[in-house]
Amino acid sequence: MLRKQQELGFEIFTDGELRRRNFMSDFTDAVEGFDLGDALARSWQADQAKAAASSVAGIVTAKLRPVRRLTGQELPFLKEHSPGPIKMTLPSATQFPAISFKRGITDRVYKDHLALLWDIVEIMKKELAALSGEGVRYIQIDAPRYSYFMDPKWREWIRTEMKMEPDALFQESIQADNACFEAARRPGVTLAIHLCRGNNRSHWYAEGGYDAIAETMFGTLGVDRFLLEYDDTRSGTFEPLRFVPRGKTVVLGLISSKLPQLEDSATLRQRVEEASRYVPLENLALSPQCGFASVMEGNLLTEDEQWAKLRLVVETARALWK
């Protein structure tokens, strides 16, 4: 995989997270206190026909305690074999309170969702500080929960299931992620956040443009790069990008990691040019809308189709940013 990335012209490298069962299992595997047997089923809406798949999330049943490095399986391999600078991705601390807090069980240990959140933040801060101190040049946090604040049905879920006001939780989430980014901040380290609407087996769970949260989110998250999904109409327009501060990079996720059909390069270039009305072209970049697998089973694409998508990213980017 590393060799293939190099052949395509990548300048920073990842192991593809192939050692993970899902995008957040590096955390749950390295931290005691999760019961994967007492898990909550999650439903994923894929389209208007409401096709569904299920995933599970471990429940916190005891005080969380890290027993090894979160990236202990990946970083040593990359240090030994990567042909260039390393990118490392971790789940946002905000991922877990929404899916791992079960009333009657978790609240015996943590009084509420926020108490759990801030304990997770402390664990994440140590790992992120260690990564930046060890020379990892690109650190990304994957943050699916921000999509809850864009989608009316999930805002209502926050009120009814989490017993919190969505806007208050939104502000707390930004503070939590910023505490993690601050721990990782060093000269020469790029900090990024990816905002996801669901990517389980080519399914999705949330929809809505960035309008409702753009001004606050773009203006206060302490990152260098925002990786944003813009692969279909569920993502809304580029207009919210007007709130992105000057000098920060927006990575446009215009290429689907869910569907095998290869996008048209000319159309991609046109969409990037549309986005440049709000963010200067030199502060834009191109990527798939998400990873090719949030879970071990992967999305509904073949390996060859995935590499073709990445080749398209490289070729289109070279045409745009000569």
N, C-alpha and C positions, 0 to 999 in steps of 0.2 A: 504493500500500500504506500509506504513512504517513497519507494522508487517511482511508482506511478504518479504520485503528486509532483515529484521532481520533473518527470518527463513532460507533464502538462504545463510546467512553468510556475508552479507555486513557489512563493518566497517565504512562507512560514508553514509549519508542519504539525500534523496531529496524527495520533494512532487510530483515529476513527472511532474511539471509545468502544472498540469491539470486545473489550473485557467486561463491559457493563451489561447487566440484565435489562436495564432501562436507563434513561438519561440521568436518573437521580440515585441509582443503586450504589454509586461510589460512596455516597453519604450514609445510606442506611446499612451498608455492609461494614462500614468502618466505625459505626457508633452504636454502642449498646443502648437498649431502651425501646427498640421497635419490636413489635410482635407482628411478624408477617403472616401468621396464621389467623389472627383476628383482624382481618382486613375489610375495608369498605369497597364494595363494588362501585365502579364509576361507569356511567354510560357516556357514549360519544356519538353525537349526531353528525352524520356524514353529509346529508343532503336533505332536500325537502321531503324525500320519502322516509326520512328518519331512520335510515339504516343504522344499526348500532353495533358496536363492539364493546368489550368490557376490559377493564384493567383493574388492578388492585393496588392499594397503598397501605403500607404497614401502619399500625396504630401505635402511638406512644403509650407504653404501659409502665414505664419506670423512668427515673431521672436519667437523662441522656449523658453518656460518657464515651468519649472517643477512645478506641482501643488501638488504633493505628492511624497512619496518615490517610487522608481521604483519597489522595492520588498516589498512594503507595504502590499500586500495581502498574501505573502508567508512566509516571515521571522517570523512574530508573531506566525503563526501556527506551524512552525517547532521548534521554541524555546520552545513551550509548549509541543509538542508531540514527537519530534524526540528522539529515544532511544540512540542516539550517536551523534558524530560530524556531522555538517551540510555542505552540498555542495550547492552552489548557482551558477546559470549560467545566464549570461547576453549576449545580442547580442553585437558584436563589433560595435564601433562607425563607422567603415568603411562600415558597412552594408547600411547605410542610404543615403549617397550622390548618390550612383549608382541607387537607386530605388525611391528616394523621392525628387529629384531635377528635376523640370520641367521648361524648358526655357519659359520665358514670364510670369511666375508666381513666382517661387522661387527666381529668380534673382532680383525681386523687393525688396527682403528682404536681401538675401545673394548674394554677387556679383558673386560668383562661387561655384563650388562643394567643394573646400577646405575651404572656409569661413564657409560653413555649417558644414563640418567635424569637424573643431576645436571648434565650438560652442557646438556640441554634445559631444566632448571629455570633455569639462569642466563639463557638466552635469554628464557624466559617472564617472569622477574622484571623484566627491562628493559621489556618491552612493557606489563606490568600497571602498573608504576610510572608509565610515560608516560601511560597511559590515565587513571589517577586524577588525575595532575597536570594533565591537560588538561580536567578537568571532567566526565568520564564518571561519571554518578551511580550506575550499577548495573553491576557486573562479575560475570559468571557463568562458572564453569568447568564444562565437561561432562566427566564422569568415568565412562565405561562400565566401566573395569577393576575397580571395587569389587565389581561383580556376580560376578567370579571368586571372591571370598572367601566368597560366600554359597552357591555352587552346588558340590556335591561333585565333579561331573565336571570342573569347571574348576579346582578346588583340586588335583585329581590332575594336570591338564594343567600346572599351574605346577611341580609336582614333576618330572614326566617331561620336559617340553619346555624349561622355563626353568632346570631344575636348582636350584630354590630351594624353601625351605620357605614355604608360603603365609602363615603368621602373621608370619614375618620380613619378607616382601615387603609385607604389609599395613601393618606399622609404618613401613617405609621410604616407602611411598606417602603415608601421612599426613604424614610429615615433609616430603616433597617438595612436596605441595600447600600445606602451611602456610607453607613458605618463599615460595611464590608469593603467597599471600594477604597475608603480612606486607609484601611489597614494594608491594602495592596499597592497604594500609590508610591511609586518610585520613578526617578528620571529614567527614561528609556522604556518604560512599561506601558503598553497600550491597554486601556481598560474599556470593555465593551459590555453591552447588555442586549440580549435577544428577546424580543417580545413575541410570544407564540400564542396562537389560537387553537392549539391542539394538533397532534401529528401522529396519533396512534393508528398504525396499520392503514395509513392513508385516509383516516377519518379526522374530523374536527369537532370542537365542542362550543366554540364561541364565535360571534360575528359582530361587526360594527367598526366604524372608522375610529381614528385616533382623536377625533374632535373633542370629545368630552374630557380628555385627560392631557391633551397635548401641551397646553401652555405650562401647566404645573410640572408635568413629567419631563419635558425637554429642558425646561428652565432650571430644574433643581437636581436632577440625577447627576451625580459626579462622575460621569463617564466621558471618554473620548469619542466613542462610536455607539450609534444606535442601529441595531440590525432589525429592520422592520419588514413585516410580511405585506407584500403587495402583489400576490400572485393571482388574485381574483377579485370580483366585485365585493366580496364580504369585507374587504380591508378598507373600503372607502376611497376617498380622493387623496391627492397629494397636498391639498390646501393646509392641513395641520402642520406641515413641515415649515410653515412660515415662522413658527415659534422656536425652531432649532437655533441655538446661539451660534453666532459666527465663529468659524474655526473648528466646530465639531463636525464629525463625519456621519453621514447617513448611508448605511448599506441597504440598498433596495433589494428586497427579496422578491424578485420578479419571476423567478424560474421555479416551477412547482417541484417539490420533492415528493408529492403524492401521486402525480399522474405520469405515465410513461411517455406521453406525447412530447416531442421536442419542440420547444418554442422557436419562433421565427426571430432571427437575429436582428433584422431590420425593425421589427416591431419593438423589440427590447430597446434598441437604440433610441427609437422615438419616445418611448416611455421615460427613459432616463432624461432625455431632453425636456420633456414635460415637467419632470420633477425639478429640473434646474431653474425653473421659474421661481422656485421658493428657496432652494439651496444651491449655491454656486457649484458648477460642474466639478471643480477641483475638490469639493468636499462631498462628492457622491461616490459610491462604489456599487458593485453588483454582486449578487449571490443567489443561491437557492433560497426559497422562503423559509426553510427550516432544514434540519438535518434529514438524512434519508432513513433514519430509524430512531424513534423515541423509545422503542422497545426492542428486545432481542429479536423478535420475529421479523422486524423490518417493515418497510412500506411495500406497496404493491408494484414494485419495479424490479427488474433484473439488475444484476451488477453492471452489465454492459450499458444498460439504459442510464444508470446513475453516473458512470464515467462519461457518457456522452453529454449529460447535463453539465458536468463540471468543465468539460472541454468547451462547451458553448459559453460558459461564464468567462473563461480565459480569452477566447477568441473575440467575444463581444467587447470585453473590457479593453483589450488591446486596440480595437478599432475606435473606441470612444476616448481613451486616455493615451494618446500616442506619445 
